[in-house]
Amino acid sequence: MFDGYIRDHAHWTPRAPAVITAARTFSYAEFNADIDRFGVGLAEAGVTPDRGVVSICLDNPYLACVALAALARLGVASSPFNDPGAALRIVEDRPGAGSAAPGPSLLTLPADWIAAVLAAEPQPLPALELDPDAVGRVMLSSGTTRTSRRIAMTWRRIEAVNLANLCSRGAGLHGTWVSLTTVEAMQGYSLALSAWSLGAAVTAGVGIDELPALLERLPPGLIGCTPAQLTNLIAHLPPSFQPQPGWRIGVGGSRLSVEVARVARLRITPDIRVSYGATEAPSNAQGLAADLEAEPGQVGVAVTGAVLDLLDEDGRPVPDGQPGEIRIHGGRVADGYLGDPEATAERFQDGGFLTRDVGRRLPDGRIVLEGRADDRMNLGGTKFMPSVLEEAAFACPGVRDCAAFAVPGPVGLDTCWLAVVADPGFDRAGLAPHLAQYLGLPPSRFAWVDEIPRNAMGKVERGRLRDALLAATHRNP
């Protein structure tokens, strides 16, 4: 369905930029023609809706965008490159392509085949009348389940998510849409679809190194990223950086620290919004990053179409101001996990999705995220959310990234550790006195690391930190 918007803009604004890569810019007319060409080539190769879900595993970022839209134009459900349950995986003919990917059969595209298809005279494919309740996309959960699970998105649900994004993150914007998360993750996928719906340009394959220069010259639009990616972008800004005025940054995937938000507002744009969603239930809340100064962890109010309940351990609503697990209702919530009835029954209950996120509601309706229920540390009987310690550490100048995690001590009780990524020359001895200024923080030991392990949406993989520390100290988990 979304491919139809690309076709529309190819008629209305054919010379407008649709996809911007590091090498060149493709107009809507060029993009639409390549979608038709690629769609014809795939259909002749036997890629039809009855083949089932087709996984896209293409190195060329522009070609990946073309293939994504071409499959939609053929009415074929697509999925990310690492989808183990896909029926077919499209790969480029290169050494080792698909060799380590179990499951799907492969459709290998030689370089000369791709060149011939893209050089052919475009044959406009017919506009299909698709069943809105048929599956159009399969996504993999990004971390809320700890184990990636397959989630079906119907064409109807894709359109509902698209509308919510257009009315929240992208409201009033055109210009250039930059996603630092690829289309393999929900944030990058939905951002690209929303941009093409508006007739805006989408960047593809643009790295952090090239991005500051692009922000100085491209028409301003939306930057979609995780907190870790925003931190990385700030670190790559040259001293003389002067972005075009009018950019908006949409941050999601995990908590945005007050300090990172403050620096980004000063150096890139004051228009920074924080959002809350999940692959199972996207686009649920949005707020202003400036409000983090007073309420760290706040993600704004519920976006229209999403109902957020906060529940205690017995599934009963908690009063405003009290922490509870967030359950999401609404038309953007998935029906469950494909092929996993046990996990579906556990997480999808009473028509809603149990997120395992802990939050509290402020009197004005804003939601404050405190962390993951399974991230909560039990330190000698005292339960503690890692985000409180992390927020205090981020406020220490020179702390670039950090993550708190619990590790069993010599007598079996969990102890608190803080993994820290610091700037060169950072005074390590000054971190403990800095944290001592904050009341209620647990005693902590520090692990100095080069990088915090995170998943595609920026969520900390605390289990990996714990296992790495246990391995380093020659103890078994």
C-alpha positions as a Markdown table, in Angstrom:
| # | Residue | x | y | z |
|---|---|---|---|---|
| 1 | Met | 0.0 | 0.0 | 0.0 |
| 2 | Phe | 2.7 | 2.6 | 0.9 |
| 3 | Asp | 4.2 | 2.1 | -2.5 |
| 4 | Gly | 1.2 | 3.9 | -3.9 |
| 5 | Tyr | 2.3 | 7.2 | -2.2 |
| 6 | Ile | 5.6 | 6.9 | -4.0 |
| 7 | Arg | 3.8 | 6.5 | -7.3 |
| 8 | Asp | 1.6 | 9.5 | -6.4 |
| 9 | His | 4.6 | 11.8 | -5.7 |
| 10 | Ala | 6.3 | 10.6 | -8.9 |
| 11 | His | 3.4 | 12.1 | -10.8 |
| 12 | Trp | 3.0 | 15.3 | -8.6 |
| 13 | Thr | 6.6 | 16.1 | -7.8 |
| 14 | Pro | 8.8 | 13.9 | -10.1 |
| 15 | Arg | 12.0 | 15.8 | -9.6 |
| 16 | Ala | 11.7 | 16.0 | -5.8 |
| 17 | Pro | 14.3 | 13.9 | -3.9 |
| 18 | Ala | 13.1 | 10.6 | -2.6 |
| 19 | Val | 16.2 | 8.7 | -1.5 |
| 20 | Ile | 19.6 | 10.3 | -0.6 |
| 21 | Thr | 22.6 | 8.1 | -0.4 |
| 22 | Ala | 26.3 | 9.1 | 0.3 |
| 23 | Ala | 26.9 | 8.8 | -3.5 |
| 24 | Arg | 23.8 | 10.5 | -5.1 |
| 25 | Thr | 20.2 | 11.6 | -4.8 |
| 26 | Phe | 17.3 | 9.7 | -6.5 |
| 27 | Ser | 14.2 | 11.6 | -7.5 |
| 28 | Tyr | 10.7 | 10.3 | -7.0 |
| 29 | Ala | 10.5 | 9.7 | -10.7 |
| 30 | Glu | 13.7 | 7.6 | -10.7 |
| 31 | Phe | 12.7 | 5.8 | -7.5 |
| 32 | Asn | 9.3 | 4.9 | -8.7 |
| 33 | Ala | 10.6 | 3.7 | -12.1 |
| 34 | Asp | 13.2 | 1.5 | -10.3 |
| 35 | Ile | 10.5 | 0.0 | -8.1 |
| 36 | Asp | 8.5 | -1.0 | -11.2 |
| 37 | Arg | 11.6 | -2.4 | -12.9 |
| 38 | Phe | 12.6 | -4.4 | -9.8 |
| 39 | Gly | 9.1 | -5.6 | -9.2 |
| 40 | Val | 8.8 | -6.9 | -12.8 |
| 41 | Gly | 12.2 | -8.6 | -12.4 |
| 42 | Leu | 11.2 | -10.2 | -9.1 |
| 43 | Ala | 7.9 | -11.4 | -10.5 |
| 44 | Glu | 9.6 | -13.0 | -13.5 |
| 45 | Ala | 11.9 | -14.7 | -11.0 |
| 46 | Gly | 8.9 | -16.3 | -9.3 |
| 47 | Val | 8.4 | -13.9 | -6.4 |
| 48 | Thr | 4.7 | -13.8 | -5.9 |
| 49 | Pro | 2.4 | -13.5 | -2.9 |
| 50 | Asp | 1.9 | -17.2 | -2.7 |
| 51 | Arg | 5.7 | -17.7 | -2.0 |
| 52 | Gly | 5.1 | -16.4 | 1.6 |
| 53 | Val | 7.1 | -13.9 | 3.5 |
| 54 | Val | 10.2 | -12.7 | 1.7 |
| 55 | Ser | 13.3 | -11.5 | 3.6 |
| 56 | Ile | 15.4 | -8.7 | 2.1 |
| 57 | Cys | 19.2 | -9.0 | 2.6 |
| 58 | Leu | 20.8 | -6.5 | 0.2 |
| 59 | Asp | 24.0 | -4.6 | 0.9 |
| 60 | Asn | 23.2 | -1.7 | -1.4 |
| 61 | Pro | 21.1 | 0.7 | 0.8 |
| 62 | Tyr | 19.2 | 2.2 | -2.2 |
| 63 | Leu | 18.5 | -1.2 | -3.6 |
| 64 | Ala | 17.1 | -2.3 | -0.2 |
| 65 | Cys | 14.6 | 0.6 | -0.4 |
| 66 | Val | 13.7 | -0.3 | -3.9 |
| 67 | Ala | 13.2 | -4.0 | -3.0 |
| 68 | Leu | 11.1 | -3.1 | 0.0 |
| 69 | Ala | 8.7 | -1.0 | -2.1 |
| 70 | Ala | 8.7 | -3.4 | -5.0 |
| 71 | Leu | 7.6 | -6.3 | -2.8 |
| 72 | Ala | 4.8 | -4.1 | -1.5 |
| 73 | Arg | 3.8 | -3.2 | -5.0 |
| 74 | Leu | 3.6 | -7.0 | -5.8 |
| 75 | Gly | 1.5 | -7.6 | -2.7 |
| 76 | Val | 4.3 | -9.7 | -1.2 |
| 77 | Ala | 4.9 | -9.6 | 2.6 |
| 78 | Ser | 8.5 | -8.6 | 3.4 |
| 79 | Ser | 10.7 | -9.0 | 6.5 |
| 80 | Pro | 14.2 | -8.1 | 7.8 |
| 81 | Phe | 17.3 | -9.7 | 6.6 |
| 82 | Asn | 17.7 | -11.9 | 9.7 |
| 83 | Asp | 14.1 | -13.3 | 9.8 |
| 84 | Pro | 14.5 | -17.0 | 10.4 |
| 85 | Gly | 10.9 | -17.8 | 9.5 |
| 86 | Ala | 10.9 | -16.2 | 6.1 |
| 87 | Ala | 10.0 | -18.5 | 3.2 |
| 88 | Leu | 12.5 | -16.8 | 0.8 |
| 89 | Arg | 15.5 | -14.6 | 1.3 |
| 90 | Ile | 16.7 | -12.2 | -1.5 |
| 91 | Val | 20.5 | -11.8 | -1.5 |
| 92 | Glu | 23.1 | -10.3 | -3.7 |
| 93 | Asp | 25.5 | -12.6 | -5.4 |
| 94 | Arg | 28.7 | -12.1 | -3.4 |
| 95 | Pro | 31.1 | -14.3 | -1.5 |
| 96 | Gly | 29.4 | -15.9 | 1.6 |
| 97 | Ala | 26.0 | -14.4 | 0.8 |
| 98 | Gly | 23.4 | -16.2 | 2.9 |
| 99 | Ser | 25.8 | -19.0 | 3.8 |
| 100 | Ala | 25.4 | -18.4 | 7.6 |
| 101 | Ala | 21.6 | -17.9 | 7.4 |
| 102 | Pro | 19.6 | -21.0 | 8.2 |
| 103 | Gly | 16.0 | -21.4 | 7.3 |
| 104 | Pro | 14.8 | -19.6 | 4.2 |
| 105 | Ser | 15.7 | -20.7 | 0.7 |
| 106 | Leu | 17.7 | -18.1 | -1.3 |
| 107 | Leu | 17.0 | -16.1 | -4.4 |
| 108 | Thr | 20.5 | -14.9 | -5.4 |
| 109 | Leu | 20.6 | -11.8 | -7.6 |
| 110 | Pro | 23.8 | -11.6 | -9.7 |
| 111 | Ala | 25.3 | -8.2 | -10.4 |
| 112 | Asp | 24.6 | -8.4 | -14.1 |
| 113 | Trp | 20.9 | -9.3 | -13.4 |
| 114 | Ile | 20.5 | -6.3 | -11.2 |
| 115 | Ala | 22.2 | -4.0 | -13.7 |
| 116 | Ala | 20.0 | -5.4 | -16.5 |
| 117 | Val | 16.8 | -5.0 | -14.5 |
| 118 | Leu | 17.6 | -1.4 | -13.5 |
| 119 | Ala | 18.5 | -0.5 | -17.2 |
| 120 | Ala | 15.3 | -1.9 | -18.6 |
| 121 | Glu | 12.4 | 0.2 | -19.8 |
| 122 | Pro | 10.1 | 0.6 | -16.8 |
| 123 | Gln | 6.8 | -1.2 | -17.1 |
| 124 | Pro | 4.3 | 0.3 | -14.6 |
| 125 | Leu | 2.9 | -2.4 | -12.4 |
| 126 | Pro | -0.8 | -2.3 | -11.7 |
| 127 | Ala | -2.1 | -0.8 | -8.5 |
| 128 | Leu | -3.4 | -3.8 | -6.4 |
| 129 | Glu | -6.5 | -3.8 | -4.2 |
| 130 | Leu | -5.0 | -5.6 | -1.3 |
| 131 | Asp | -6.8 | -7.3 | 1.6 |
| 132 | Pro | -6.2 | -4.8 | 4.5 |
| 133 | Asp | -6.1 | -7.7 | 6.9 |
| 134 | Ala | -3.5 | -9.6 | 5.0 |
| 135 | Val | 0.1 | -9.6 | 6.3 |
| 136 | Gly | 2.3 | -7.0 | 4.6 |
| 137 | Arg | 5.3 | -7.0 | 6.8 |
| 138 | Val | 6.8 | -9.2 | 9.5 |
| 139 | Met | 9.1 | -7.6 | 12.1 |
| 140 | Leu | 11.3 | -9.0 | 14.7 |
| 141 | Ser | 10.8 | -7.8 | 18.3 |
| 142 | Ser | 13.6 | -5.4 | 19.2 |
| 143 | Gly | 14.4 | -6.4 | 22.8 |
| 144 | Thr | 11.3 | -6.2 | 25.0 |
| 145 | Thr | 11.0 | -9.9 | 24.9 |
| 146 | Arg | 14.8 | -10.7 | 25.4 |
| 147 | Thr | 14.3 | -13.3 | 22.6 |
| 148 | Ser | 13.5 | -12.0 | 19.1 |
| 149 | Arg | 10.0 | -13.1 | 18.0 |
| 150 | Arg | 8.2 | -12.6 | 14.8 |
| 151 | Ile | 5.3 | -10.1 | 14.7 |
| 152 | Ala | 2.9 | -9.8 | 11.7 |
| 153 | Met | 1.8 | -6.4 | 10.5 |
| 154 | Thr | -1.2 | -6.3 | 8.4 |
| 155 | Trp | -1.6 | -3.6 | 5.7 |
| 156 | Arg | -4.2 | -2.0 | 7.9 |
| 157 | Arg | -1.9 | -1.9 | 10.9 |
| 158 | Ile | 0.9 | -0.5 | 8.7 |
| 159 | Glu | -1.4 | 2.3 | 7.7 |
| 160 | Ala | -2.4 | 2.9 | 11.3 |
| 161 | Val | 1.2 | 3.2 | 12.5 |
| 162 | Asn | 2.0 | 5.5 | 9.5 |
| 163 | Leu | -0.9 | 7.8 | 10.4 |
| 164 | Ala | 0.2 | 8.0 | 14.0 |
| 165 | Asn | 3.8 | 8.9 | 13.0 |
| 166 | Leu | 2.6 | 11.5 | 10.6 |
| 167 | Cys | 0.5 | 13.1 | 13.3 |
| 168 | Ser | 3.1 | 13.0 | 16.0 |
| 169 | Arg | 6.8 | 12.7 | 15.2 |
| 170 | Gly | 6.6 | 14.1 | 11.7 |
| 171 | Ala | 3.8 | 16.6 | 12.2 |
| 172 | Gly | 4.5 | 19.7 | 10.1 |
| 173 | Leu | 7.7 | 18.5 | 8.6 |
| 174 | His | 8.8 | 17.8 | 5.1 |
| 175 | Gly | 12.5 | 18.2 | 4.0 |
| 176 | Thr | 14.8 | 15.4 | 4.7 |
| 177 | Trp | 14.1 | 12.4 | 7.0 |
| 178 | Val | 17.2 | 10.8 | 8.5 |
| 179 | Ser | 16.9 | 7.5 | 10.3 |
| 180 | Leu | 20.0 | 6.2 | 12.1 |
| 181 | Thr | 18.1 | 3.0 | 12.6 |
| 182 | Thr | 17.8 | 0.9 | 9.4 |
| 183 | Val | 14.5 | -0.4 | 8.0 |
| 184 | Glu | 15.2 | -3.7 | 9.7 |
| 185 | Ala | 13.9 | -2.1 | 13.0 |
| 186 | Met | 10.5 | -0.6 | 13.5 |
| 187 | Gln | 11.7 | 2.9 | 13.9 |
| 188 | Gly | 13.6 | 3.0 | 10.6 |
| 189 | Tyr | 10.9 | 1.1 | 8.7 |
| 190 | Ser | 8.0 | 3.4 | 9.9 |
| 191 | Leu | 10.1 | 6.6 | 9.4 |
| 192 | Ala | 10.8 | 5.7 | 5.8 |
| 193 | Leu | 7.2 | 4.9 | 5.0 |
| 194 | Ser | 6.0 | 8.2 | 6.7 |
| 195 | Ala | 8.6 | 10.2 | 4.7 |
| 196 | Trp | 7.5 | 8.7 | 1.4 |
| 197 | Ser | 3.9 | 9.3 | 2.3 |
| 198 | Leu | 4.6 | 13.0 | 2.6 |
| 199 | Gly | 6.8 | 13.2 | -0.4 |
| 200 | Ala | 9.9 | 13.9 | 1.7 |
| 201 | Ala | 13.4 | 12.5 | 1.1 |
| 202 | Val | 14.9 | 9.6 | 3.0 |
| 203 | Thr | 18.6 | 9.1 | 3.6 |
| 204 | Ala | 19.8 | 5.5 | 3.1 |
| 205 | Gly | 23.2 | 4.2 | 4.1 |
| 206 | Val | 24.5 | 7.6 | 5.4 |
| 207 | Gly | 26.8 | 7.0 | 8.3 |
| 208 | Ile | 27.5 | 9.1 | 11.4 |
| 209 | Asp | 30.7 | 10.5 | 9.8 |
| 210 | Glu | 28.8 | 12.0 | 6.8 |
| 211 | Leu | 25.8 | 13.1 | 8.7 |
| 212 | Pro | 27.0 | 16.4 | 10.3 |
| 213 | Ala | 27.9 | 17.8 | 6.8 |
| 214 | Leu | 24.5 | 16.8 | 5.5 |
| 215 | Leu | 22.7 | 18.5 | 8.4 |
| 216 | Glu | 24.4 | 21.7 | 7.4 |
| 217 | Arg | 23.2 | 21.7 | 3.8 |
| 218 | Leu | 20.1 | 19.5 | 3.4 |
| 219 | Pro | 16.6 | 20.9 | 3.8 |
| 220 | Pro | 15.7 | 20.2 | 7.4 |
| 221 | Gly | 13.3 | 17.5 | 8.5 |
| 222 | Leu | 13.3 | 14.7 | 11.0 |
| 223 | Ile | 16.2 | 12.8 | 12.5 |
| 224 | Gly | 15.1 | 9.5 | 14.0 |
| 225 | Cys | 17.5 | 7.8 | 16.4 |
| 226 | Thr | 18.0 | 6.0 | 19.7 |
| 227 | Pro | 19.6 | 7.7 | 22.7 |
| 228 | Ala | 22.9 | 5.8 | 22.0 |
| 229 | Gln | 22.9 | 7.0 | 18.4 |
| 230 | Leu | 22.3 | 10.6 | 19.4 |
| 231 | Thr | 25.2 | 10.4 | 21.9 |
| 232 | Asn | 27.4 | 9.1 | 19.0 |
| 233 | Leu | 26.2 | 11.8 | 16.7 |
| 234 | Ile | 27.1 | 14.5 | 19.3 |
| 235 | Ala | 30.6 | 13.0 | 19.6 |
| 236 | His | 31.1 | 13.3 | 15.8 |
| 237 | Leu | 30.0 | 17.0 | 15.6 |
| 238 | Pro | 33.0 | 19.2 | 14.6 |
| 239 | Pro | 33.6 | 22.3 | 16.7 |
| 240 | Ser | 32.4 | 24.6 | 13.8 |
| 241 | Phe | 29.1 | 22.6 | 13.3 |
| 242 | Gln | 26.3 | 24.9 | 12.1 |
| 243 | Pro | 23.2 | 22.9 | 11.2 |
| 244 | Gln | 20.3 | 24.2 | 9.1 |
| 245 | Pro | 17.7 | 25.6 | 11.4 |
| 246 | Gly | 14.4 | 23.7 | 11.6 |
| 247 | Trp | 15.6 | 20.1 | 12.2 |
| 248 | Arg | 13.6 | 17.9 | 14.6 |
| 249 | Ile | 15.0 | 14.9 | 16.4 |
| 250 | Gly | 12.8 | 12.0 | 17.4 |
| 251 | Val | 14.4 | 9.8 | 20.0 |
| 252 | Gly | 13.0 | 6.4 | 21.0 |
| 253 | Gly | 14.0 | 2.9 | 22.0 |
| 254 | Ser | 15.2 | 3.6 | 25.5 |
| 255 | Arg | 15.5 | 6.4 | 28.1 |
| 256 | Leu | 17.1 | 9.6 | 26.9 |
| 257 | Ser | 19.4 | 11.1 | 29.6 |
| 258 | Val | 18.9 | 14.7 | 30.7 |
| 259 | Glu | 22.5 | 15.5 | 29.8 |
| 260 | Val | 22.5 | 14.1 | 26.3 |
| 261 | Ala | 19.2 | 15.9 | 25.6 |
| 262 | Arg | 20.6 | 19.2 | 26.9 |
| 263 | Val | 23.7 | 19.0 | 24.7 |
| 264 | Ala | 21.7 | 18.0 | 21.6 |
| 265 | Arg | 19.3 | 20.9 | 22.1 |
| 266 | Leu | 22.2 | 23.4 | 22.3 |
| 267 | Arg | 24.3 | 21.9 | 19.4 |
| 268 | Ile | 21.7 | 20.5 | 16.9 |
| 269 | Thr | 18.1 | 21.7 | 17.5 |
| 270 | Pro | 15.8 | 22.8 | 20.3 |
| 271 | Asp | 13.1 | 20.7 | 18.8 |
| 272 | Ile | 13.7 | 17.2 | 20.3 |
| 273 | Arg | 10.9 | 14.8 | 21.0 |
| 274 | Val | 11.0 | 11.6 | 23.0 |
| 275 | Ser | 8.7 | 8.8 | 22.1 |
| 276 | Tyr | 7.6 | 5.5 | 23.6 |
| 277 | Gly | 6.7 | 2.4 | 21.6 |
| 278 | Ala | 7.5 | -1.2 | 20.9 |
| 279 | Thr | 7.6 | -3.4 | 17.8 |
| 280 | Glu | 4.5 | -5.1 | 19.2 |
| 281 | Ala | 2.7 | -1.8 | 19.7 |
| 282 | Pro | 4.3 | 1.2 | 18.0 |
| 283 | Ser | 3.7 | 4.9 | 18.5 |
| 284 | Asn | 2.2 | 5.1 | 22.0 |
| 285 | Ala | 3.4 | 8.3 | 23.6 |
| 286 | Gln | 5.4 | 11.4 | 22.7 |
| 287 | Gly | 6.8 | 14.3 | 24.7 |
| 288 | Leu | 9.3 | 17.1 | 24.6 |
| 289 | Ala | 12.9 | 16.4 | 25.6 |
| 290 | Ala | 13.0 | 19.8 | 27.4 |
| 291 | Asp | 10.6 | 18.3 | 30.0 |
| 292 | Leu | 13.3 | 15.8 | 31.0 |
| 293 | Glu | 14.9 | 18.6 | 33.0 |
| 294 | Ala | 12.1 | 18.4 | 35.5 |
| 295 | Glu | 11.0 | 14.8 | 35.0 |
| 296 | Pro | 13.9 | 12.5 | 33.9 |
| 297 | Gly | 12.5 | 9.6 | 31.9 |
| 298 | Gln | 9.2 | 11.2 | 30.9 |
| 299 | Val | 8.0 | 10.3 | 27.4 |
| 300 | Gly | 5.0 | 12.6 | 27.2 |
| 301 | Val | 1.3 | 11.8 | 26.8 |
| 302 | Ala | -0.4 | 8.9 | 25.0 |
| 303 | Val | -0.7 | 9.4 | 21.2 |
| 304 | Thr | -4.3 | 9.2 | 20.0 |
| 305 | Gly | -5.3 | 5.6 | 19.4 |
| 306 | Ala | -3.2 | 4.2 | 22.2 |
| 307 | Val | -4.5 | 3.5 | 25.8 |
| 308 | Leu | -1.8 | 3.0 | 28.4 |
| 309 | Asp | -2.8 | 1.2 | 31.6 |
| 310 | Leu | -0.4 | 1.0 | 34.6 |
| 311 | Leu | -0.9 | -2.2 | 36.6 |
| 312 | Asp | 0.4 | -3.7 | 39.8 |
| 313 | Glu | 1.7 | -7.3 | 40.2 |
| 314 | Asp | -1.9 | -8.6 | 40.4 |
| 315 | Gly | -3.0 | -6.8 | 37.2 |
| 316 | Arg | -4.9 | -4.0 | 39.0 |
| 317 | Pro | -4.6 | -0.3 | 38.0 |
| 318 | Val | -2.3 | 1.7 | 40.2 |
| 319 | Pro | -3.0 | 5.3 | 41.3 |
| 320 | Asp | -1.3 | 8.2 | 39.5 |
| 321 | Gly | 2.3 | 8.7 | 40.8 |
| 322 | Gln | 2.7 | 5.0 | 41.7 |
| 323 | Pro | 4.9 | 2.7 | 39.5 |
| 324 | Gly | 3.2 | -0.1 | 37.5 |
| 325 | Glu | 3.7 | -2.2 | 34.5 |
| 326 | Ile | 2.5 | -0.6 | 31.3 |
| 327 | Arg | -0.1 | -2.4 | 29.2 |
| 328 | Ile | -1.0 | -1.0 | 25.8 |
| 329 | His | -4.4 | -1.2 | 24.1 |
| 330 | Gly | -5.4 | 0.1 | 20.6 |
| 331 | Gly | -5.5 | -0.6 | 16.9 |
| 332 | Arg | -1.7 | -0.5 | 16.6 |
| 333 | Val | -1.2 | -3.4 | 18.9 |
| 334 | Ala | -0.2 | -6.7 | 17.2 |
| 335 | Asp | -2.4 | -9.9 | 17.6 |
| 336 | Gly | 0.5 | -11.9 | 19.0 |
| 337 | Tyr | 3.7 | -13.7 | 18.0 |
| 338 | Leu | 3.8 | -15.8 | 14.9 |
| 339 | Gly | 4.2 | -19.5 | 15.7 |
| 340 | Asp | 4.5 | -18.9 | 19.4 |
| 341 | Pro | 1.2 | -19.4 | 21.2 |
| 342 | Glu | 2.9 | -19.7 | 24.6 |
| 343 | Ala | 4.6 | -16.3 | 24.4 |
| 344 | Thr | 1.5 | -14.8 | 22.9 |
| 345 | Ala | -0.6 | -15.9 | 25.8 |
| 346 | Glu | 1.9 | -14.5 | 28.3 |
| 347 | Arg | 2.3 | -11.1 | 26.8 |
| 348 | Phe | -1.0 | -10.4 | 24.9 |
| 349 | Gln | -3.8 | -10.4 | 27.5 |
| 350 | Asp | -7.3 | -8.8 | 27.7 |
| 351 | Gly | -6.8 | -7.3 | 24.2 |
| 352 | Gly | -3.6 | -5.5 | 25.2 |
| 353 | Phe | 0.2 | -6.0 | 25.2 |
| 354 | Leu | 2.0 | -6.3 | 28.5 |
| 355 | Thr | 5.3 | -4.4 | 27.8 |
| 356 | Arg | 7.2 | -5.4 | 31.0 |
| 357 | Asp | 8.1 | -1.7 | 31.2 |
| 358 | Val | 7.6 | 0.0 | 34.5 |
| 359 | Gly | 6.3 | 3.6 | 34.6 |
| 360 | Arg | 4.2 | 6.0 | 36.5 |
| 361 | Arg | 1.6 | 8.6 | 35.3 |
| 362 | Leu | 1.9 | 12.2 | 36.3 |
| 363 | Pro | -1.2 | 14.3 | 37.2 |
| 364 | Asp | -1.1 | 15.9 | 33.7 |
| 365 | Gly | -1.2 | 12.6 | 32.0 |
| 366 | Arg | 2.5 | 12.3 | 31.0 |
| 367 | Ile | 4.1 | 8.9 | 31.4 |
| 368 | Val | 7.5 | 8.6 | 33.1 |
| 369 | Leu | 9.5 | 5.4 | 32.3 |
| 370 | Glu | 11.5 | 4.0 | 35.2 |
| 371 | Gly | 12.9 | 1.0 | 33.4 |
| 372 | Arg | 12.3 | -2.7 | 32.6 |
| 373 | Ala | 10.6 | -4.9 | 35.2 |
| 374 | Asp | 13.2 | -7.6 | 34.6 |
| 375 | Asp | 16.0 | -5.0 | 34.9 |
| 376 | Arg | 15.0 | -4.1 | 38.4 |
| 377 | Met | 17.9 | -5.0 | 40.7 |
| 378 | Asn | 17.4 | -6.7 | 44.1 |
| 379 | Leu | 20.3 | -5.5 | 46.2 |
| 380 | Gly | 20.1 | -7.3 | 49.6 |
| 381 | Gly | 16.3 | -6.9 | 49.6 |
| 382 | Thr | 16.2 | -3.4 | 48.3 |
| 383 | Lys | 14.8 | -3.1 | 44.9 |
| 384 | Phe | 16.4 | -0.5 | 42.6 |
| 385 | Met | 16.0 | 0.7 | 39.0 |
| 386 | Pro | 19.2 | 1.0 | 37.0 |
| 387 | Ser | 18.0 | 4.2 | 35.3 |
| 388 | Val | 18.3 | 6.2 | 38.6 |
| 389 | Leu | 22.1 | 5.4 | 38.9 |
| 390 | Glu | 22.6 | 5.9 | 35.1 |
| 391 | Glu | 20.9 | 9.3 | 35.1 |
| 392 | Ala | 23.3 | 10.5 | 37.9 |
| 393 | Ala | 26.4 | 9.1 | 36.1 |
| 394 | Phe | 25.4 | 10.8 | 32.8 |
| 395 | Ala | 25.5 | 14.1 | 34.7 |
| 396 | Cys | 29.2 | 13.7 | 35.4 |
| 397 | Pro | 31.2 | 15.5 | 32.7 |
| 398 | Gly | 33.2 | 13.1 | 30.6 |
| 399 | Val | 30.8 | 10.1 | 31.0 |
| 400 | Arg | 29.9 | 9.3 | 27.4 |
| 401 | Asp | 27.7 | 6.2 | 28.1 |
| 402 | Cys | 26.9 | 4.0 | 31.0 |
| 403 | Ala | 24.8 | 1.1 | 32.2 |
| 404 | Ala | 24.0 | -0.3 | 35.7 |
| 405 | Phe | 23.7 | -4.0 | 36.2 |
| 406 | Ala | 23.6 | -6.5 | 39.0 |
| 407 | Val | 26.2 | -9.3 | 39.6 |
| 408 | Pro | 26.1 | -12.0 | 42.3 |
| 409 | Gly | 28.6 | -11.3 | 45.0 |
| 410 | Pro | 30.7 | -13.9 | 46.9 |
| 411 | Val | 27.9 | -14.8 | 49.3 |
| 412 | Gly | 25.2 | -15.0 | 46.6 |
| 413 | Leu | 23.7 | -11.5 | 47.1 |
| 414 | Asp | 23.6 | -9.2 | 44.1 |
| 415 | Thr | 26.0 | -6.3 | 44.0 |
| 416 | Cys | 25.6 | -3.2 | 41.8 |
| 417 | Trp | 28.1 | -2.5 | 39.0 |
| 418 | Leu | 28.2 | 0.5 | 36.6 |
| 419 | Ala | 29.8 | 0.0 | 33.2 |
| 420 | Val | 31.2 | 3.3 | 32.0 |
| 421 | Val | 32.4 | 4.6 | 28.6 |
| 422 | Ala | 34.4 | 7.8 | 29.3 |
| 423 | Asp | 36.0 | 10.5 | 27.2 |
| 424 | Pro | 39.8 | 10.3 | 26.8 |
| 425 | Gly | 41.5 | 11.8 | 29.9 |
| 426 | Phe | 38.5 | 11.3 | 32.1 |
| 427 | Asp | 39.3 | 11.4 | 35.8 |
| 428 | Arg | 38.1 | 8.0 | 37.0 |
| 429 | Ala | 38.7 | 8.9 | 40.6 |
| 430 | Gly | 36.1 | 11.7 | 40.4 |
| 431 | Leu | 33.1 | 9.5 | 39.5 |
| 432 | Ala | 32.5 | 8.1 | 43.0 |
| 433 | Pro | 32.5 | 11.5 | 44.7 |
| 434 | His | 30.2 | 12.8 | 41.9 |
| 435 | Leu | 27.7 | 10.0 | 42.6 |
| 436 | Ala | 28.0 | 10.5 | 46.4 |
| 437 | Gln | 26.2 | 13.8 | 45.9 |
| 438 | Tyr | 23.0 | 11.9 | 45.0 |
| 439 | Leu | 20.9 | 10.5 | 47.8 |
| 440 | Gly | 19.6 | 6.9 | 47.7 |
| 441 | Leu | 22.1 | 5.5 | 45.2 |
| 442 | Pro | 23.5 | 2.0 | 46.1 |
| 443 | Pro | 27.2 | 1.4 | 46.6 |
| 444 | Ser | 28.6 | 0.6 | 43.2 |
| 445 | Arg | 31.7 | -0.8 | 41.6 |
| 446 | Phe | 32.9 | 0.4 | 38.2 |
| 447 | Ala | 33.7 | -1.4 | 35.0 |
| 448 | Trp | 35.5 | 0.7 | 32.4 |
| 449 | Val | 34.5 | -0.4 | 28.9 |
| 450 | Asp | 34.9 | 0.7 | 25.3 |
| 451 | Glu | 31.2 | 0.2 | 24.4 |
| 452 | Ile | 27.9 | -0.6 | 26.1 |
| 453 | Pro | 26.3 | -3.6 | 24.4 |
| 454 | Arg | 22.9 | -2.6 | 23.1 |
| 455 | Asn | 20.3 | -4.1 | 20.7 |
| 456 | Ala | 19.1 | -2.4 | 17.5 |
| 457 | Met | 16.8 | 0.0 | 19.3 |
| 458 | Gly | 19.4 | 1.0 | 21.9 |
| 459 | Lys | 18.3 | -1.1 | 24.9 |
| 460 | Val | 21.1 | -2.1 | 27.1 |
| 461 | Glu | 21.9 | -5.8 | 27.1 |
| 462 | Arg | 22.6 | -6.1 | 30.8 |
| 463 | Gly | 22.9 | -9.9 | 30.7 |
| 464 | Arg | 25.9 | -9.6 | 28.4 |
| 465 | Leu | 27.5 | -7.1 | 30.8 |
| 466 | Arg | 26.9 | -9.5 | 33.7 |
| 467 | Asp | 28.3 | -12.5 | 31.8 |
| 468 | Ala | 31.3 | -10.6 | 30.6 |
| 469 | Leu | 32.2 | -9.5 | 34.2 |
| 470 | Leu | 31.7 | -13.0 | 35.6 |
| 471 | Ala | 34.0 | -14.3 | 32.8 |
| 472 | Ala | 36.6 | -11.7 | 33.5 |
| 473 | Thr | 36.6 | -12.6 | 37.2 |
| 474 | His | 36.6 | -16.3 | 36.4 |
| 475 | Arg | 33.2 | -17.0 | 37.8 |
| 476 | Asn | 30.4 | -18.9 | 36.2 |
| 477 | Pro | 26.9 | -17.3 | 35.8 |
